[in-house]
């Protein structure tokens, strides 16, 4: 968000900034924060994220795995699924 503003492109940023996410646990942590021994290493970043969510500058939209084009970058997929996601991303096959 701040990067776009620094580049002079803050006006194209939607308000609130929308993140498509298929990880309900990550959404919950961003909204409520974490307490405990296992989360000490992410406390600073997490508190910033929680503040941005509370200020309604950032919001989440849950997306199912079937509708998530980012899966093409993070998971091994079948050829059919890869073709579907390539189309969702608006890419063309030049091979």
Secondary structure, 3 states (H helix, E strand, C coil): CHHHHHCCCHHHCCCCEEEEECCHHHHHHHHHCCCCHHHHHHHHHHHHHHHHHHCCCEEEEECCHHHCCCHHHHCCCCHHHHHHHHHHCCCCCCC
